Amino acid sequence: MKLIAVDLDGTLLGGTSGKYGFLPAGVDALRQAVGRNKLAAIVTGRDLPFILELLRREGIVPEQEGWPQLIISEERLIHYLDEHGDYVPETEWNEAVERAERSRFADIVPAVASLLEGKLAEVDAASRRCEGAKEEARGFVEVLFSNADSARAGEAVLADWLRQSGLPYYTVRNVAGVSIRHSTVGKGPVLFRACQMLQVPPGEALVIGDSCNDLSMLDGGFGFKAAVPGNAEEEVKARIRPPQGYIAAARYGDGVAEAILYHIGS
């Protein structure tokens, strides 16, 4: 195993009491892996400033510890840790993928607004778009639902509309939110690109996540070894298949630690 890539929310992040943070076992296991010359990566939908502040709050100082060596933010942007402790973007990739995602934003917004007044309202009367300023900043549309079950039904409506539209976009659900993302975007394809740059064969990368938006890196399509913590969504667990997949008994960061130690030994 050369690289370990971990999702944040619901995977490394969560399961704590009093604050939304990291369980020590998950961080300790990643430190142990880095000490054995493994690369560590964070792969998340969160933006880079949030990730860096979170790491520092949780006692991880990349410029001193030398990890995580790779951060994928917003499920599309690649950043590598350099010798000075700074995260350097893979500029050509990042600019191209963000430009592609934003290219049809103005077409998608009114179409989704129409669905929210019609079919999506029938699924969930409380369904709504994420706040406009946030969508503009991110460059993609997200629809929020009352709960995960409503989001599943709403995702089917949005996916059907996308199939009919012919737009090169797809839906991705994260619990009760459904985003419309460009076909080049996603944890799986972006991590695959980063592994190519780092010369890490996919079969030597362990990926750990818990939700449906992690499936593009967990489902075996890119050849990564996959693991999920015990709190992962049942439909995600159902897609994990041995010998490439591992379902931890422990939850959140404790499950991350279990999966890492299963693969690298204690």
FENNOR-V97738 format. One record per residue. N is the residue number from 1. PHI is phi in degrees with one decimal (NA if undefined). Layout:
n->[N & N]
phi->[PHI & PHI]
//
This chain:
n->[1 & 2 & 3 & 4 & 5 & 6 & 7 & 8 & 9 & 10 & 11 & 12 & 13 & 14 & 15 & 16 & 17 & 18 & 19 & 20 & 21 & 22 & 23 & 24 & 25 & 26 & 27 & 28 & 29 & 30 & 31 & 32 & 33 & 34 & 35 & 36 & 37 & 38 & 39 & 40 & 41 & 42 & 43 & 44 & 45 & 46 & 47 & 48 & 49 & 50 & 51 & 52 & 53 & 54 & 55 & 56 & 57 & 58 & 59 & 60 & 61 & 62 & 63 & 64 & 65 & 66 & 67 & 68 & 69 & 70 & 71 & 72 & 73 & 74 & 75 & 76 & 77 & 78 & 79 & 80 & 81 & 82 & 83 & 84 & 85 & 86 & 87 & 88 & 89 & 90 & 91 & 92 & 93 & 94 & 95 & 96 & 97 & 98 & 99 & 100 & 101 & 102 & 103 & 104 & 105 & 106 & 107 & 108 & 109 & 110 & 111 & 112 & 113 & 114 & 115 & 116 & 117 & 118 & 119 & 120 & 121 & 122 & 123 & 124 & 125 & 126 & 127 & 128 & 129 & 130 & 131 & 132 & 133 & 134 & 135 & 136 & 137 & 138 & 139 & 140 & 141 & 142 & 143 & 144 & 145 & 146 & 147 & 148 & 149 & 150 & 151 & 152 & 153 & 154 & 155 & 156 & 157 & 158 & 159 & 160 & 161 & 162 & 163 & 164 & 165 & 166 & 167 & 168 & 169 & 170 & 171 & 172 & 173 & 174 & 175 & 176 & 177 & 178 & 179 & 180 & 181 & 182 & 183 & 184 & 185 & 186 & 187 & 188 & 189 & 190 & 191 & 192 & 193 & 194 & 195 & 196 & 197 & 198 & 199 & 200 & 201 & 202 & 203 & 204 & 205 & 206 & 207 & 208 & 209 & 210 & 211 & 212 & 213 & 214 & 215 & 216 & 217 & 218 & 219 & 220 & 221 & 222 & 223 & 224 & 225 & 226 & 227 & 228 & 229 & 230 & 231 & 232 & 233 & 234 & 235 & 236 & 237 & 238 & 239 & 240 & 241 & 242 & 243 & 244 & 245 & 246 & 247 & 248 & 249 & 250 & 251 & 252 & 253 & 254 & 255 & 256 & 257 & 258 & 259 & 260 & 261 & 262 & 263 & 264 & 265 & 266]
phi->[NA & -104.2 & -140.8 & -122.4 & -113.8 & -125.9 & -69.0 & -92.7 & -60.8 & 83.4 & -120.9 & -73.2 & -102.9 & 130.3 & 84.9 & -93.5 & -111.4 & 90.7 & -154.0 & -88.7 & -141.4 & -94.7 & -77.6 & -57.0 & -60.7 & -63.7 & -66.2 & -60.5 & -66.2 & -66.6 & -61.1 & -63.2 & -64.5 & -62.3 & -63.0 & -100.6 & 69.2 & -90.5 & -87.3 & -113.3 & -134.7 & -105.4 & -127.2 & -152.8 & -86.4 & -69.2 & -85.5 & -61.6 & -58.0 & -60.8 & -62.4 & -65.5 & -65.7 & -62.1 & -58.4 & -66.8 & -60.1 & -91.9 & 84.2 & -104.8 & -115.0 & -55.4 & -68.7 & -97.6 & -91.3 & 80.2 & -152.6 & -66.6 & -75.7 & -138.1 & -126.3 & -108.4 & -108.0 & 56.0 & 60.5 & -151.5 & -103.5 & -105.1 & -137.0 & -110.5 & -79.0 & -94.8 & -68.8 & -94.1 & 84.8 & -104.6 & -92.6 & -102.8 & -74.8 & -83.5 & -58.3 & -60.2 & -62.6 & -59.5 & -66.5 & -66.5 & -71.7 & -70.5 & -63.1 & -63.7 & -65.1 & -77.3 & -60.2 & -118.8 & -55.7 & -66.3 & -84.2 & -73.8 & -56.1 & -66.1 & -65.1 & -67.7 & -59.0 & -66.0 & -64.6 & -67.0 & -85.9 & -120.0 & -63.1 & -71.1 & -65.4 & -69.3 & -72.5 & -155.2 & -61.9 & -93.4 & -63.0 & -158.6 & -79.0 & -59.2 & -54.1 & -57.8 & -63.0 & -68.2 & -62.9 & -59.5 & -65.6 & -82.4 & 85.5 & -147.0 & -95.1 & -131.1 & -108.3 & -104.2 & -118.9 & -68.4 & -160.5 & -64.1 & -64.4 & -63.9 & -64.0 & -60.3 & -66.8 & -66.1 & -62.3 & -62.0 & -64.4 & -65.6 & -64.8 & -64.1 & -62.6 & -64.0 & -60.2 & -72.0 & -73.9 & 76.8 & -72.9 & -80.2 & -131.3 & -143.6 & -97.9 & -140.4 & -102.7 & -125.0 & 59.2 & -104.0 & -119.1 & -123.6 & -104.8 & -108.0 & -118.6 & -70.1 & -63.6 & -83.7 & -98.7 & 142.7 & -61.5 & -63.6 & -63.8 & -73.0 & -65.1 & -59.6 & -60.8 & -63.4 & -63.0 & -60.3 & -66.0 & -87.6 & 58.9 & -106.8 & -61.0 & -52.9 & -68.4 & -108.4 & -118.2 & -101.9 & -115.5 & -131.5 & -156.0 & -131.8 & -122.0 & -62.9 & -73.1 & -92.2 & -61.9 & -65.6 & -102.5 & -94.8 & -82.4 & 89.6 & -62.6 & -104.6 & 85.6 & -72.1 & -78.5 & -122.4 & -148.0 & -133.6 & -75.4 & -62.0 & -87.3 & -60.4 & -59.5 & -60.5 & -70.0 & -75.8 & -56.1 & -66.3 & -94.3 & -90.0 & -123.6 & -68.9 & -85.8 & -76.8 & -115.5 & -137.4 & -107.0 & -75.7 & -79.0 & -76.4 & -106.3 & 51.8 & -61.1 & -64.6 & -70.4 & -59.8 & -60.4 & -58.5 & -67.4 & -63.6 & -69.3 & -61.3 & -88.5 & -108.6 & 86.1 & -86.5]
//
